[in-house]
């Protein structure tokens, strides 16, 4: 199926690569550029650049006239780095709205472009889909940032950043996979958002229930169930003395890693002692409640001198 690679694209970049591969393989195009159209700014997008529409070159003429343009007297934009001697531009639509301009270059005028109309129609649908998805992901990402900022505005300034730095360092020392490290970093960012749902964030109820509340919020996103698991258990203790009584093998190492990091940061921020005294007090007291492997990694950060930098 000629459009199968297009169907597998999840981002605009992946769609552009898939179109280029298809054009080269099936149509023998020497050149292929997919220029997305931004209807809000009325510009064409090319490799992070914005082009004002102009009828003085082929892509712009195609966008302004909403028709295919193969007028060889019109110049090819220098940034497209055209190789073919015959060039054509095809507008791509979805529900009657311009979505992109497909620019193709050939050694000579092509006699037949296999399934060209089918591909163009599919590009309209798929381009709209990936554009919507990227916009949604950008919106969700911004919402997450605002949640983190809201938590810190409640008197926990710097707490999230310290947790993220410590979690990242511990995960590296414990040889966690890149995917696990990414999940831990996200969990460290959002672990306290449940506090925002309580009028009194320092009440016993808020302290006990905010991990579960945060996890229930995060699980609303279909791709964040693993992160929700980490967040839900970030106050548990390896010896079972945490708020929900979970212990040892009931949770994964990454859960214990986040729980240890969060407890250390909380201890650190709540103490007015010197650096040396904070370290001594933590390892004499709270450390005994946590996973021994994570505590060993924390000791490694102390011995290397990196822990003090992470807590600044």
Beta strands, then each sheet from edge to edge (+ up, - down):
strand 1: 31-38
strand 2: 43-46
strand 3: 49-52
strand 4: 86-94
strand 5: 97-106
sheet 1: 3+ 2- 1+ 5- 4+
end
